Amino acid sequence: MKPIFQKVWHLSLIIGLRFFGLFIVMSVLSAYALHLEGATATLVGLAVGGYAFTQAALQVPFGLLSDKIGRKKAIFIGLIIFALGSIIAAAASDIYTLLLGRFLQGAGAIGAVIIAMISDHVREDQRAHAMAVMGMVIAVAFTLAMVFGPLVGGVVGVPSLFYLTAFMALASIVLLFTIVPESPKIQHHFSEEEANVRSVFADGDLKRMYITFLFHSSTMAIAFFLIPMVLKESFHLPLNEFWKIYLPAVFFGILAMAPAAIFGEKYNKGKEIFLISIITIALAFILIGFANVLWLFGVGVVLFFIGFNMFEPLLQSFVSKFAKAHQKGAALGVANTFAYIGMGVGATLAGKIFEYSNRSGVAFVVLLIAIFWAIWIAGMRNPGLRGTIYLRGDIFDFGKLDALRAKDGITDTYINETEGILVVKYDKEKLDEDELRGFMLKR
């Protein structure tokens, strides 16, 4: 675990700082934005999730850009745009200026690029651990944001949180160019048809993951619209006391991540973990939508964070496993595009429903989402059915690569030139590892 940590801690820190900046604002944004000039519940929902629309529009372009000009340059461009949007949002005195700042924040669409860069630095069999390191960093950032966001926002004002977000982005640029190494040089072979964006929609399991990203993020956006609004407007809790609800929720949410990662990765129970998570989220929104006492509402918030966080250590890892080497940037870009579409639509839809109905109406919509989500996940194959082997050039004959690729069940091959290793991904239901190794041995 230590060598993996050394490879990815710096990139995990950058994405952790970015998430800290986002979540420190999200924890109080709807309660704050509702009282800006020109605000309506629908526009507040757009302020909560609006940045996700520009994220959705630019995730794939940033992923493709990173595959062409390099990960570092793409990340730098995204961080500059993100910082500019944060400053504009901090200076906003009306809902429309806040929306402009939020849209610009979203235009720095680098999440998939950072994850792709992490995948570049670690081997396939180490990726679960690498994603776990990233997940732990994000979890710490998330925990701190949920506690300090309401405290700082309640004392010195929510605009200060946006300025802090801008500072985090600029600090990340310093880290990027001082401590993050360049990605290893990887040689992969693919046809012109495979190189376009459409190729990442050819895999059925990848498509199921894209829709899962959509539903997962939409429920998060709905929760972050609804929870601060209800705490302030229905339970009359001041901003600087929101942490009393968020802290236990985040604590139990983090505890749920470890068993989810173990059973999902080590024991190949990813689909089962996803279904349990969906049921937990549905139960959470029943309480969030209908509870009339604060402690019961708080239990609903805790259940939501548990269900939501159980997905976290598995989502990005599963996409990386299903995608081919040359598709990682694009596939993660598509997955995150679906995630950000879910955020934007979820928060905006929640605002519209809340404006004309109430929180119980919003909760009912989430229950409908959960039903369709569970049906969609039920048909997914667990990624453990896809195996990966690593073949060293001094033992195995890379000259047999064309013949290997012709075998039914080979899903991807690429050469890591930096380490002199051929990586072969295959379907375990069609091919045997020992047979593949024997086929590739030098004679």
N, C-alpha and C positions, 0 to 999 in steps of 0.2 A: 504493500500500500504506500510506503514512503517514497519509492521511486516514482510512482504515479503522481503522488501529491506534488513532488518537485517539478514534474512536467506541466501541471495544469493549474497550480495554485494562483499564478499571476493572472491568467485569463479568467479564472473563477472569481478572483477579486474584482476585476474590471466589471464583469457582469453583475457581481454582487453589489458594487457601488451604484450601478445603473438601476438595479431593482430597488435598492434602498431609496434612491431619489424618487422613483415612481410610487412606491408604497407609502412613503412618509406623507405624501400628498393624498393618496387614495383613501387613507384611513379617515379623513375629515372633509374631503372635497365637496361632497354633495351637500352636507350641512352648511358649509361656507358659501358655496356658489348660489344657493337658493336665495340669498339676501343681496346679491349683486344687482345693479341696475339692469332692468330688462329681463331678469331671470324668470323662467317658467320651469315646471317640473321636467318637461320634455327637453328644454335647452340644458338644464342641469344634467340630465342623463347623457346628453351629447357631450357635455364638458367632461364627464367621468370617462366615457368610452370613446370620445371623438378622436383622440390621438391614435386610436387603433385603426381608424379608416386609412390614414396616411401610412401607418405601419403596414397594413394589408396591401396597399398599392405598391409599396416599395420593397417588401421583403424579398420577392423573387429577383427584381433587378439588382438589389444589393448582393444576394447570393451568387448570381451569375457574374456580377462585377468582381466579386472576391475570387471566383474561379479563374478570372482573366488577368486582373491587375495585381492580385495578391490580397491576402486577408488583412494585413496591417493597414494598407492604404484605404481599403473600404471601411474599416472600423474607424479610422481617423476622421473621414468625411462624415460618417454618421454621428460621431460624438460632438463635432462642431455644430451640426444642425440641431442636435438635441439640447445643447447648452443655450443656443440662441432662443429656441422656443421656451425654455425654462425662464429666461430673463423677461421675455415678453409677458408670459403668464404671471410672473411676480408683479409686474407693473400694472396689471389690469385693474380697472375700476368698474368695468361693466362686463356683462356676460359674453359679449361678442369679442372683446379683446382677449378674454380668457380662452375662448374657443380658438382664436388665431394662434395663441401660444401653444395650446394643446395639440393642434394640428401639426405645428412645426416640431414639437417634441416627437411626435410619431414619425415624422419624416426621417429621423435618424434611425433607420430600421436595420440595426446591426446584430440583433439577437441571434439569428440563424448563422451569421458569419462567425461569431465568437464560438458557437457550439461546433461548427464545422472545423474551426481551427483546433479546438480541443481534440476532436476526432482525428485530425491529421497527426497529432503528436503522440497518440497512444494506439496500441495494437487492438484488434477487434476483441480479443479475450480480456483486455484490460479496460474496455470502454465502460462497462458497468461501474467499476470502481472510480473511473474518472468522472462519470456523471454523478456518482455519489458524492465525490468531493465538491463538485459544482453545486449539487443540491444542498449540501451542508452549509456552504458559504451563502447561498441564496436564503436558506432557512434562517441563518443568523441575521442577515440583512433584513429579512422580513420581520423577524421578532423585534429587532431594535426599532424598525420603522413603525410598527404597530404601537409600541410603547411611547417613543419619543415624538411621533407625529402629533398625537393629541396633546401631549404635554407642551411641546414647543409652540404648536399652532394656537393652543389656548392661551398661552402667556404672551408671546411676542407677535402673533398673527400668522395666518396661513401664507401670505406672500413670502415670508422669510423661508418657508419650506421650499418654495420654488427657487429662491436664490441659492439655497443649500444644494438643491438638485443640480443647478448649473455648475457649482463648484466641484461636485462629484464628477461631472462629465469631464471638466478640464483636468482634474487630478488623474482621471483614467487615461488621458492622452499621454501624460508624463510617464505613467506606468507602462503604457504600450510601447513607447520608444526607448525605454531605459532597461527594462527587465524581461520583456517577452521575446523569446527567440523566434527566428523565422521558421515557417513550416518545413518539414522534410520534403525532399523532392520525390514525387511519386510518379511512376510510369504506368499508365493504364491504356488499354486498347478498347476502342469502341467505334461503332459505325457512325456515320454522319446522322443517321436517323436517331440513334441513341443519344446524341449530344444535345438535342433540343429539349425544351421544357416539357413537351408532351410526353416524353419517355418516362417521366416520373409518375405519370398517371397510369402506366401500363400494369403495374403490380397491384393486385387486388388488396393485399394486406396494407400496402401504403395508403391506398384510398380509404380504407377503414380508419387508419390512424389520422388522416386529414380531418375526417368528420368528427372523430373523437376530440381533436384539438379544438374544433369549432364549438362543440357542446361544452367542453370543459371550461373554456375561456368565457363563454357566454354566461354560464352560471356564476363565475367569479365576478364578472362585471355587474350582473344583477345584484349580487350580494353586496358589493361595495357601493352601489347606488342606494340600496334599501337600508342597510344596517345603520350608517351614520344618520340618515334621514329620520328613521324611526326612533333612534336613541335620543335625538334632539327634539323632534316635533311631538312624539307620542309619549316618551318617558321623561322628557324635559331634563336630560342629562347634559351638563355642560361639557364643552369640548375637552377640557383638561381632565375629565374623568372617564373618557371613552376607553382608556387603557385598561380599566377594571374589567371590561368585557373582552377586549382583544387579547390581553395577556394570557388568561387561561386557555382561550381558544387556540392561540398560536402554540402554546406549550403542548397541549394534547395533539395538535396537528403535527408537530415535529416528532413526537413519540410514535405516531402512526407511520412515519416514513420508513423507518428501519425495517419493521416486519414486512411492509409492502415491497420494499426492494429485495429482501431476502427471498420471499416466496415468489415474487415475480421473475427474478433473474436466476437465482440458484436452483429453485425447484420448478421453474417453468410453469408458473401459475398466473401469468400476467392477465389472461382473460378473466380468471376468477377474481383477481384483485380488482380489476376494473368494474366488474358487476357489483361487488360488495361496496365499492366506492359510490357508485351511482345510487344504490339503495340508501346509503348514508346521507347523501346530498338531498335526496327526496324527503327523507324524514326531517332533515334540518329545516327545509323550507316550509314544511307543515308548521313547525314551531315558530319560525321567523314570521310567517304570514298570519298566524292566528293567535299566538300567545298574547295575553293581556297583562301578564305580570313580568317584571324585569328579569327575575331569575330564570323563568322558563324560556324567555326570549334568549337569554344568555346561553342556555343549554343548546338551543337551536344553532347559535353562532359557533359553539364548540363543535357540534356535529358537522357543520358545514366545513370547518377547517380540517377536521379529520378526513372526511370524504374527499375533499379537494386535494389535500397533501398526499394522499395515498397514490394519486396519479403521478406526482411530481418526479420521483426517481426513475420512472419507467418510460414516460412519453418520448423524450428526446432520444433515449437509448434505443427504443424500439424502431424509431424512424431510421437511425443510423445503421441498425442491423439489416433492415429491409432494403435500404438504398444501396445501389452500386457505388463504387469508389468515386467515379467521375460525376456522380449525381448528388453527392452529399450536400454540397452547397445549395443546389437547386431544390432538392427534396426537403431539406430543412427549411429553406425559404418558403416553399409551398405550405408546409405544415404550419409554420408561424404565420403565414398569410391567412390561413383558415382560422388560426387562433385569434388574430387581431380582428378579423371580420366578426368573429363571435363576440369579442369584447365590445366593438362599436355597436353592433346590432343589439346585443343583450342590454347594454346600459341605456341606449336610446329607446328601445322598446319598453324597458322597465319604466322609464320616465313618462312615456306616453300613456301606458296603462295606469300608472300611479296618478297621473293628472286627471284621468276620467273615471278611475275606479278607486282602489285602495291597495294596501299591501297584500291583502288576501288574494286579490286578482292577479298580482304579480306572482305570488307563490303558486297559484293554480297553473300558470303558464310554465313554470319550472317543472311541475309534476308531469305535464304533457311532454316536455323535452326529455325528462328522465325515462319515460316509457319508450319513446322512439330510440333513445340512446342505447338502452339495454338491449333492445331487439337488434340494433346494428352491431353491437359488440359480440352478441351471441354467435355470429358467424365468423369471427376472427380466428385465425390460426395463431397459436402461441409461437413467438419467434424462436423458441428453443428447438423447433423442428428444422431450423436452418443452422448448419454447422459451419465452422471456419477452421482451416488448418494453415500452418505457417511452415513453408519449406525453404531451407537454406540452400544457396546456390552451390556450396561445396559438396553437398550430398545428393541433391536432386537435380534433374536435367530440365532446365528451363526451355530447352529446344523442343520439348514435347508439349509446349503450351497450346499450340493450335489443336493438337489432337485431344488434349484435355478439355478445351472449350467446346469441342464437338459432342461431348458426352451429355446425355439427357440428365438434367438435375444439377448441372453447374450453373449457378446464378450469377457469379462474378469472379473475375481474377484480376489482380494487379500486382505490380512489382514495386516494393519500397526500396528504391535504389540506395537511399541513405544507409539502410541496415542490410541490404543484400538479401531480402526475403521476398519470396513469392507468396502472396495471400490468395487462398482459394476459398470461396464461399459456395456451399452446396446444400441440396435438399437431403436431409437425413432419411426421408422416406424412400428415396430413389437410389442413393449412393452410400457406400460404406467408407469410413475414413481410412481403414487399413488398406483397402483396395486402391484407393486414390494414392496413398503414399507409395504403395508397391508399384503402381503404374509410373510414377514420376521418378523413381530411383534411377540413379546412373548405373548403367550396366558395364 
